Amino acid sequence: MKPTRRTRKPFRLAMLTGGGDCPGLNAVIRAAARSAFALGWEVWGIEHGFEGLLTKRAHKLHPKDVRGIIHLGGTILGTSNRVSPFRVERRGAAPGQAEDADRSAEVVRNFKAMGFGALIAIGGDGTLSIGLRLATKGIPIVGVPKTIDNDIEQTSVTFGFDTAVATATDAIDKLHPTAEAHGRVMVVELMGRNAGFIALNSGVAGGADVILIPEIPFDLERVCDKIREREKGHRGGYFSIVVVAEGARAKGGKLHLRSLDEGEAPRLGGVGQWVAEEIAKRTGKETRSLVLGHLQRGGPPTTFDRLLGTRFGAAAVRAVKDGDFETMVALQPPTIVRVPLKIAVGDGRTKCVPLDSDVMMSARGLGISFGD
Ligand code: F6P
């Protein structure tokens, strides 16, 4: 149903944030809510992602609820990266004997019973793929691409990525003096799942010597060659900064996993520590490692992410107003466009670092090693 001003009851727009949180979510919520209020619509916030549509946990948002939140990290709606309506643990199942149930029909029923006319789903590939499946079951959906990983197709960038890169670059900047003072190798592990955008961009901006990304399986000897090369002519020992994406792996090697729980996305982590130990063993250099972890998801969004989030939120409401559903708003500079959700996230599609991109070529031109 295309919303018009003539409907007797105000049009009721629902919004949810799904998946891992990311700086800029509140900027999207604020922009969408304010644009919708200006059209005379009601705006409802669904709590904790799709879980709120299963449990009917949602509340009406008022202008005061979205005041003063543009600069806040997190999400005022809460989120969850564990609940898919298509795969919910069956009620009453004994622990360890949980079967998965498809409760999507219940979600569609609840959505209609709550009187919602459309849903703005703000999330990454997981949330948007669920959105796509729910759209085909009758929920009018517009998606907004969120993730610090920047791994969504059809948008040149997702909001949250710029903030994560800024945080990672700041960390690398802080590692430099201590690495140099001790002549050590510092290895920092960054997020990004199967995409190396955070590691690549912050590594280049932070002046890293080695950057290891999932898109380029690495050879530890090549990494050590780079470190030895930097030693030459430095009798007191010389420092190196190695940036490792959590999804990077050695040639012929496996992903480093923290956990692999059934039915859930694997939790990556540990490759930085392993790389550091191998470097120390092979070069004899004193080496330290750290994992930046969820710091990359926290804090206030950068100006870029606030603006992009605001543009996405407002554009999503325009798409709802036009009845242009099963779409995702996307940045294709200089404009925000709408692309079919199916093209953006259908068939499990995600985006990786293009190896012929100018950032990659510039990094190689500068002598940064990718361990290949
Ligand atoms: O997708 C965002 C992200 O931060 C990834 O970079 C990371 O692998 C994952 O989420 C961590 O998820 P969780 O918060 O569940 O540990």
Residues whose N, C-alpha, C, O or C-beta is under 5 A from the ligand:
A	BS01	F6P	G20 D149 M191 G192 R193
